[in-house]
Amino acid sequence: MPDTILQRLYLLPLSLTTVQVAPDRTLDMNCVAYLVTTNDGKHIVIDTGMVPGAGTRMNLPKPQYEKDIVTSLAELGVRPDEVDMVICTHFDPDHAGAHDAFPQAEFVVQRAHYEVARGGHERYALARPHWDYPALRYRLVEGDTEILPGLMLIETSGHAPGHQSVLVRLPQTGAVLLIIDAVPLQSLFRPDRPATPNDDNEEQMRASTRKLIELAEREHALTIFGHDAAQWKTLKRAPDYYD
Ligand SMILES: [Zn+2]
């Protein structure tokens, strides 16, 4: 059997919210997910977006637009039962809000993250009905792991224990580094990056940031940040794709 070859990476914008970060300053933050397709017809989803209604419960302003992942995939002609794998970066409510829409898929998460969340940490309670849905099958990985040829999970604890980023090596584009919430904004991509309000462990967060800076340089990677709506405006978004 020939190896699976990664074919396309789709960036799926799911919502856009303008938050007031200072009396005179706002910041556009997006909530996103990703789809990777392969030459042999596999569909790999990375994160599943916001828990429905969670923005209101978290006192976030009303988003400028909102789309759920199932609708977003349907626009690309992909049904939930065609999704083979869901890579879970972490179980925050803006990343694990619709895992239960993919009961046929295999879910891949860092063991350290799964154990903290399953242990009942309150941060992961809001999304728990979605990620701890009884029918879901989990594969627990430990540390950096090549999950398919060209698809690497990169352990980046700090924002959350066992948070993972994803490196996607594409045939034309080359390496694309999906940093997720290890570094949510491009302006924070520096070795001394300051902590953001939801970071769990400042020392690990900084070590992970340095690891990602080195990896991005070594791979000459297109580097995509977790919530940077300004950066996303400059990128190809679905239905366009990177190949
Ligand atoms: Zn997030």
Residues whose N, C-alpha, C, O or C-beta is under 5 A from the ligand:
A	BS01	ZN	D94 D181
